[in-house]
Amino acid sequence: MRLLAIFLFSGVALAQNSDLGVLLGVNTVQVGPQGSSTKVGVNLQLNYAFQFKETPRVRFYVEVPLLAGTQPFASVSTREYAVNGNILYLTPGLRVNLPLHSRVSLYGAAGGGLAVFSTQRALAGGDRVFAINTVIATAAGAAGGGLELRLSRLVSLRAEARDFIAAASPDRSVGHNRVAYGVGVGFHW
């Protein structure tokens, strides 16, 4: 019975100084030789983190960011072409928070995990339209940083930029870096 009580209360203790960030934004990826074109999509980023160490100048968190987004693209040439893509990154890692003021802090984060790309392509040739669906899962990493403005003990505003890097790209092009820009709120408990 004591062991069960210790287990339950240790879970509550670990949940202290946790936060959940909800950010909306855009993501861009360079495609083609030397970044000859840029694709832009929208994304939702959820970041759960719990603090495991604090000093007077730095706070350390274990973070689990999840980025979900879209990547629409269309081009018309001798062969019409359209792509609708979905992206998903899960890159757990470490976040370091540097308080600048009682309500303002900068943070940097880095981690590694998995990326999943799902694309639906339509190619038109003559009197036929071909549909091609592809799903690719690959290793991924992420690194970035942001600014947090604490509105109260429980809520903050956040703005960040994070570079999600995949080992392979959905259309097997040169671009593997997807930079996500987001703004949103953080909930703290």
Secondary structure as UniProt FT lines:
FT   HELIX           2..15
FT   TURN            16..17
FT   STRAND          18..31
FT   TURN            33..34
FT   STRAND          37..54
FT   STRAND          59..75
FT   STRAND          81..90
FT   STRAND          93..99
FT   STRAND          104..125
FT   TURN            126..127
FT   STRAND          128..150
FT   STRAND          155..166
FT   TURN            170..171
FT   STRAND          177..188
//
